[in-house]
């Protein structure tokens, strides 16, 4: 996915990296419509879900999607997520998150998107994000309609 954002230059995205709990799901249940959007995006980006899996439902909820799901170790989740982004190459990543353990991930990614569902969004994650949206559908639609990314991020 190649786009040019005035003020940010040309970007060649290869990856979408997302948190699960509170970002793509509510109480461990995938938000309706997310599965279909993820599968659409998987046609042009590799998708990774990095989660502490608070409710223990991530793998089951995502089983019909074309994503790779990683359950994080219980400590230093923020560093695990940040290091994952660095290994992929930060300049190729769009990241979605809402929790405090997502703050470094959204900052490290070329574009970080904070999602604010019923669980809310940690202030540090909000501050470190480039964009804030009210649902995972809104976040995924930004990727499916890249002119929206251009409109919100141009300088």
C-alpha positions, 0 to 999 in steps of 0.5 A: 500500500503506497500513499503520499501524504503532504508533509510526511512524504511517500510511504510504502506500508507493508504491515498492520499491527493491532492490539485486540482487547479494547481495540478490535473487541469489547470484552473479548468479543470482536466488534461486528464487521471487524472480521470482514474488514481485516480480511479485506486488508489482508489482501494487501497488508500482512496483519499481526495482532499482539495481545495480552488477551485479557479475556482469553478469547482472541485466537477463537475470535480471530480464527476466520481471519487472515491474521497472525495472532501473538499472545504476549508474555505477562510482563513488559507488554509495551516493550514487546509490542514496540520491539515487534514494530521495530523488527518489522521496520517501523516505516512500514507499519500502521498500528492500532491500540488503546491501552497503556501497553500500546503507547510505545507501539503507536508511537513507533509505527509510521502511523499510530491510530488510537481507538476509543471504544467502551474501554476507553483509551489510555492518555499516553496512547492517545498522546502518542498516536497520530490519529484518534478514532471512535471504533475499529471500523473507523480505523480499518476504513482509514486503511481501506480508503487511504485518501482519508489518511491523507486528509487527516495527516497532511500538513 
